Amino acid sequence: MDTIRFQAMLDNAKLLITAWHDNKLIGIARCLTDFVYITYLADLAVDEDYQQQGIGKQLIKEVKNNTDKACSITLLAAPQAIDYYGYIGFNAHPSAWILKEN
């Protein structure tokens, strides 16, 4: 992905939560949200060297702390993370649809 598109992704997120170790970015939760009804967790990423330390769970907790308590979080899981979300309390939903332009 080119730098301009990546920067636009960050600039246009409504809620961006980050985790740092010293001066190194180690985790990010990038969300689109109305803050009261729904939050789309577009990206949740934790540096491989810092995984399995609760950082992803803490990022999600901070998303919840920055939205209304009744606001739901919705996401599409990357294939390698499907089991993770069920493990931390998310429920699978059978009717998600994606339309991608070629």
mmCIF file of the C-alpha atoms, coordinates in Angstrom:
data_MODEL
# 
_entry.id   MODEL 
# 
loop_
_atom_site.group_PDB 
_atom_site.id 
_atom_site.type_symbol 
_atom_site.label_atom_id 
_atom_site.label_alt_id 
_atom_site.label_comp_id 
_atom_site.label_asym_id 
_atom_site.label_entity_id 
_atom_site.label_seq_id 
_atom_site.pdbx_PDB_ins_code 
_atom_site.Cartn_x 
_atom_site.Cartn_y 
_atom_site.Cartn_z 
_atom_site.occupancy 
_atom_site.B_iso_or_equiv 
_atom_site.pdbx_formal_charge 
_atom_site.auth_seq_id 
_atom_site.auth_comp_id 
_atom_site.auth_asym_id 
_atom_site.auth_atom_id 
_atom_site.pdbx_PDB_model_num 
ATOM 1   C CA . MET A 1 1   ? 0.000   0.000   0.000  1.00 0.00 ? 1   MET A CA 1 
ATOM 2   C CA . ASP A 1 2   ? 1.358   3.396   -0.863 1.00 0.00 ? 2   ASP A CA 1 
ATOM 3   C CA . THR A 1 3   ? 2.122   5.998   1.788  1.00 0.00 ? 3   THR A CA 1 
ATOM 4   C CA . ILE A 1 4   ? -0.577  8.435   0.631  1.00 0.00 ? 4   ILE A CA 1 
ATOM 5   C CA . ARG A 1 5   ? -3.346  5.839   0.904  1.00 0.00 ? 5   ARG A CA 1 
ATOM 6   C CA . PHE A 1 6   ? -2.049  4.643   4.268  1.00 0.00 ? 6   PHE A CA 1 
ATOM 7   C CA . GLN A 1 7   ? -2.000  8.202   5.606  1.00 0.00 ? 7   GLN A CA 1 
ATOM 8   C CA . ALA A 1 8   ? -5.559  8.761   4.327  1.00 0.00 ? 8   ALA A CA 1 
ATOM 9   C CA . MET A 1 9   ? -6.681  5.639   6.213  1.00 0.00 ? 9   MET A CA 1 
ATOM 10  C CA . LEU A 1 10  ? -5.319  7.090   9.425  1.00 0.00 ? 10  LEU A CA 1 
ATOM 11  C CA . ASP A 1 11  ? -6.534  10.633  8.786  1.00 0.00 ? 11  ASP A CA 1 
ATOM 12  C CA . ASN A 1 12  ? -10.108 9.537   8.104  1.00 0.00 ? 12  ASN A CA 1 
ATOM 13  C CA . ALA A 1 13  ? -10.531 7.182   11.040 1.00 0.00 ? 13  ALA A CA 1 
ATOM 14  C CA . LYS A 1 14  ? -12.976 8.506   13.612 1.00 0.00 ? 14  LYS A CA 1 
ATOM 15  C CA . LEU A 1 15  ? -11.240 6.755   16.511 1.00 0.00 ? 15  LEU A CA 1 
ATOM 16  C CA . LEU A 1 16  ? -7.617  5.713   16.596 1.00 0.00 ? 16  LEU A CA 1 
ATOM 17  C CA . ILE A 1 17  ? -6.148  3.988   19.658 1.00 0.00 ? 17  ILE A CA 1 
ATOM 18  C CA . THR A 1 18  ? -2.460  3.123   19.740 1.00 0.00 ? 18  THR A CA 1 
ATOM 19  C CA . ALA A 1 19  ? -0.106  1.168   22.000 1.00 0.00 ? 19  ALA A CA 1 
ATOM 20  C CA . TRP A 1 20  ? 3.540   2.111   22.368 1.00 0.00 ? 20  TRP A CA 1 
ATOM 21  C CA . HIS A 1 21  ? 6.675   0.621   23.917 1.00 0.00 ? 21  HIS A CA 1 
ATOM 22  C CA . ASP A 1 22  ? 9.120   3.463   24.418 1.00 0.00 ? 22  ASP A CA 1 
ATOM 23  C CA . ASN A 1 23  ? 9.091   5.188   20.993 1.00 0.00 ? 23  ASN A CA 1 
ATOM 24  C CA . LYS A 1 24  ? 7.929   2.124   19.053 1.00 0.00 ? 24  LYS A CA 1 
ATOM 25  C CA . LEU A 1 25  ? 4.339   1.734   17.840 1.00 0.00 ? 25  LEU A CA 1 
ATOM 26  C CA . ILE A 1 26  ? 3.373   -1.816  18.828 1.00 0.00 ? 26  ILE A CA 1 
ATOM 27  C CA . GLY A 1 27  ? -0.404  -1.838  18.416 1.00 0.00 ? 27  GLY A CA 1 
ATOM 28  C CA . ILE A 1 28  ? -3.266  -0.019  16.746 1.00 0.00 ? 28  ILE A CA 1 
ATOM 29  C CA . ALA A 1 29  ? -7.057  -0.068  16.686 1.00 0.00 ? 29  ALA A CA 1 
ATOM 30  C CA . ARG A 1 30  ? -8.469  1.965   13.774 1.00 0.00 ? 30  ARG A CA 1 
ATOM 31  C CA . CYS A 1 31  ? -12.217 2.550   13.914 1.00 0.00 ? 31  CYS A CA 1 
ATOM 32  C CA . LEU A 1 32  ? -15.082 4.166   12.054 1.00 0.00 ? 32  LEU A CA 1 
ATOM 33  C CA . THR A 1 33  ? -17.789 5.075   14.559 1.00 0.00 ? 33  THR A CA 1 
ATOM 34  C CA . ASP A 1 34  ? -20.737 7.274   15.464 1.00 0.00 ? 34  ASP A CA 1 
ATOM 35  C CA . PHE A 1 35  ? -19.697 6.765   19.137 1.00 0.00 ? 35  PHE A CA 1 
ATOM 36  C CA . VAL A 1 36  ? -23.221 5.835   20.320 1.00 0.00 ? 36  VAL A CA 1 
ATOM 37  C CA . TYR A 1 37  ? -24.645 2.984   18.215 1.00 0.00 ? 37  TYR A CA 1 
ATOM 38  C CA . ILE A 1 38  ? -21.883 1.184   16.332 1.00 0.00 ? 38  ILE A CA 1 
ATOM 39  C CA . THR A 1 39  ? -18.132 1.104   15.944 1.00 0.00 ? 39  THR A CA 1 
ATOM 40  C CA . TYR A 1 40  ? -16.556 -0.667  12.988 1.00 0.00 ? 40  TYR A CA 1 
ATOM 41  C CA . LEU A 1 41  ? -13.178 -1.900  14.121 1.00 0.00 ? 41  LEU A CA 1 
ATOM 42  C CA . ALA A 1 42  ? -11.482 -1.671  10.741 1.00 0.00 ? 42  ALA A CA 1 
ATOM 43  C CA . ASP A 1 43  ? -8.028  -2.733  11.916 1.00 0.00 ? 43  ASP A CA 1 
ATOM 44  C CA . LEU A 1 44  ? -6.662  -4.298  15.059 1.00 0.00 ? 44  LEU A CA 1 
ATOM 45  C CA . ALA A 1 45  ? -2.965  -5.045  14.831 1.00 0.00 ? 45  ALA A CA 1 
ATOM 46  C CA . VAL A 1 46  ? -0.277  -5.871  17.361 1.00 0.00 ? 46  VAL A CA 1 
ATOM 47  C CA . ASP A 1 47  ? 3.396   -6.279  16.492 1.00 0.00 ? 47  ASP A CA 1 
ATOM 48  C CA . GLU A 1 48  ? 4.240   -9.999  16.428 1.00 0.00 ? 48  GLU A CA 1 
ATOM 49  C CA . ASP A 1 49  ? 6.931   -9.531  19.086 1.00 0.00 ? 49  ASP A CA 1 
ATOM 50  C CA . TYR A 1 50  ? 4.289   -8.170  21.499 1.00 0.00 ? 50  TYR A CA 1 
ATOM 51  C CA . GLN A 1 51  ? 1.394   -10.554 20.854 1.00 0.00 ? 51  GLN A CA 1 
ATOM 52  C CA . GLN A 1 52  ? -0.162  -12.741 23.563 1.00 0.00 ? 52  GLN A CA 1 
ATOM 53  C CA . GLN A 1 53  ? 0.432   -10.083 26.208 1.00 0.00 ? 53  GLN A CA 1 
ATOM 54  C CA . GLY A 1 54  ? -3.122  -8.670  26.320 1.00 0.00 ? 54  GLY A CA 1 
ATOM 55  C CA . ILE A 1 55  ? -2.358  -5.654  24.135 1.00 0.00 ? 55  ILE A CA 1 
ATOM 56  C CA . GLY A 1 56  ? -5.115  -6.438  21.613 1.00 0.00 ? 56  GLY A CA 1 
ATOM 57  C CA . LYS A 1 57  ? -7.638  -6.889  24.422 1.00 0.00 ? 57  LYS A CA 1 
ATOM 58  C CA . GLN A 1 58  ? -6.533  -3.598  25.983 1.00 0.00 ? 58  GLN A CA 1 
ATOM 59  C CA . LEU A 1 59  ? -6.881  -1.790  22.650 1.00 0.00 ? 59  LEU A CA 1 
ATOM 60  C CA . ILE A 1 60  ? -10.456 -3.100  22.357 1.00 0.00 ? 60  ILE A CA 1 
ATOM 61  C CA . LYS A 1 61  ? -11.122 -2.061  25.960 1.00 0.00 ? 61  LYS A CA 1 
ATOM 62  C CA . GLU A 1 62  ? -9.927  1.457   25.131 1.00 0.00 ? 62  GLU A CA 1 
ATOM 63  C CA . VAL A 1 63  ? -12.229 1.530   22.084 1.00 0.00 ? 63  VAL A CA 1 
ATOM 64  C CA . LYS A 1 64  ? -15.099 0.643   24.420 1.00 0.00 ? 64  LYS A CA 1 
ATOM 65  C CA . ASN A 1 65  ? -13.962 3.273   26.945 1.00 0.00 ? 65  ASN A CA 1 
ATOM 66  C CA . ASN A 1 66  ? -14.092 5.947   24.214 1.00 0.00 ? 66  ASN A CA 1 
ATOM 67  C CA . THR A 1 67  ? -17.619 5.135   23.006 1.00 0.00 ? 67  THR A CA 1 
ATOM 68  C CA . ASP A 1 68  ? -21.033 4.923   24.658 1.00 0.00 ? 68  ASP A CA 1 
ATOM 69  C CA . LYS A 1 69  ? -21.487 1.852   26.850 1.00 0.00 ? 69  LYS A CA 1 
ATOM 70  C CA . ALA A 1 70  ? -24.310 0.631   24.559 1.00 0.00 ? 70  ALA A CA 1 
ATOM 71  C CA . CYS A 1 71  ? -22.208 1.076   21.408 1.00 0.00 ? 71  CYS A CA 1 
ATOM 72  C CA . SER A 1 72  ? -21.496 -2.259  19.739 1.00 0.00 ? 72  SER A CA 1 
ATOM 73  C CA . ILE A 1 73  ? -18.218 -3.163  18.053 1.00 0.00 ? 73  ILE A CA 1 
ATOM 74  C CA . THR A 1 74  ? -18.349 -4.886  14.678 1.00 0.00 ? 74  THR A CA 1 
ATOM 75  C CA . LEU A 1 75  ? -15.383 -6.220  12.720 1.00 0.00 ? 75  LEU A CA 1 
ATOM 76  C CA . LEU A 1 76  ? -14.260 -8.507  9.944  1.00 0.00 ? 76  LEU A CA 1 
ATOM 77  C CA . ALA A 1 77  ? -11.552 -10.865 11.144 1.00 0.00 ? 77  ALA A CA 1 
ATOM 78  C CA . ALA A 1 78  ? -8.454  -11.629 9.149  1.00 0.00 ? 78  ALA A CA 1 
ATOM 79  C CA . PRO A 1 79  ? -8.326  -15.394 8.499  1.00 0.00 ? 79  PRO A CA 1 
ATOM 80  C CA . GLN A 1 80  ? -5.487  -15.918 10.983 1.00 0.00 ? 80  GLN A CA 1 
ATOM 81  C CA . ALA A 1 81  ? -7.448  -14.102 13.737 1.00 0.00 ? 81  ALA A CA 1 
ATOM 82  C CA . ILE A 1 82  ? -10.841 -15.812 13.465 1.00 0.00 ? 82  ILE A CA 1 
ATOM 83  C CA . ASP A 1 83  ? -10.362 -17.906 16.611 1.00 0.00 ? 83  ASP A CA 1 
ATOM 84  C CA . TYR A 1 84  ? -8.986  -14.947 18.590 1.00 0.00 ? 84  TYR A CA 1 
ATOM 85  C CA . TYR A 1 85  ? -12.164 -12.867 18.490 1.00 0.00 ? 85  TYR A CA 1 
ATOM 86  C CA . GLY A 1 86  ? -14.390 -15.682 19.726 1.00 0.00 ? 86  GLY A CA 1 
ATOM 87  C CA . TYR A 1 87  ? -11.878 -16.359 22.483 1.00 0.00 ? 87  TYR A CA 1 
ATOM 88  C CA . ILE A 1 88  ? -12.103 -12.772 23.778 1.00 0.00 ? 88  ILE A CA 1 
ATOM 89  C CA . GLY A 1 89  ? -15.901 -12.617 23.740 1.00 0.00 ? 89  GLY A CA 1 
ATOM 90  C CA . PHE A 1 90  ? -17.000 -11.587 20.247 1.00 0.00 ? 90  PHE A CA 1 
ATOM 91  C CA . ASN A 1 91  ? -19.930 -13.462 18.689 1.00 0.00 ? 91  ASN A CA 1 
ATOM 92  C CA . ALA A 1 92  ? -19.777 -14.607 15.071 1.00 0.00 ? 92  ALA A CA 1 
ATOM 93  C CA . HIS A 1 93  ? -22.473 -13.184 12.801 1.00 0.00 ? 93  HIS A CA 1 
ATOM 94  C CA . PRO A 1 94  ? -23.623 -15.140 9.738  1.00 0.00 ? 94  PRO A CA 1 
ATOM 95  C CA . SER A 1 95  ? -24.612 -12.243 7.494  1.00 0.00 ? 95  SER A CA 1 
ATOM 96  C CA . ALA A 1 96  ? -21.572 -10.152 6.699  1.00 0.00 ? 96  ALA A CA 1 
ATOM 97  C CA . TRP A 1 97  ? -21.155 -9.090  3.062  1.00 0.00 ? 97  TRP A CA 1 
ATOM 98  C CA . ILE A 1 98  ? -18.241 -7.482  1.226  1.00 0.00 ? 98  ILE A CA 1 
ATOM 99  C CA . LEU A 1 99  ? -18.327 -5.724  -2.136 1.00 0.00 ? 99  LEU A CA 1 
ATOM 100 C CA . LYS A 1 100 ? -14.920 -4.998  -3.614 1.00 0.00 ? 100 LYS A CA 1 
ATOM 101 C CA . GLU A 1 101 ? -14.357 -3.157  -6.858 1.00 0.00 ? 101 GLU A CA 1 
ATOM 102 C CA . ASN A 1 102 ? -11.726 -4.625  -9.151 1.00 0.00 ? 102 ASN A CA 1 
# 
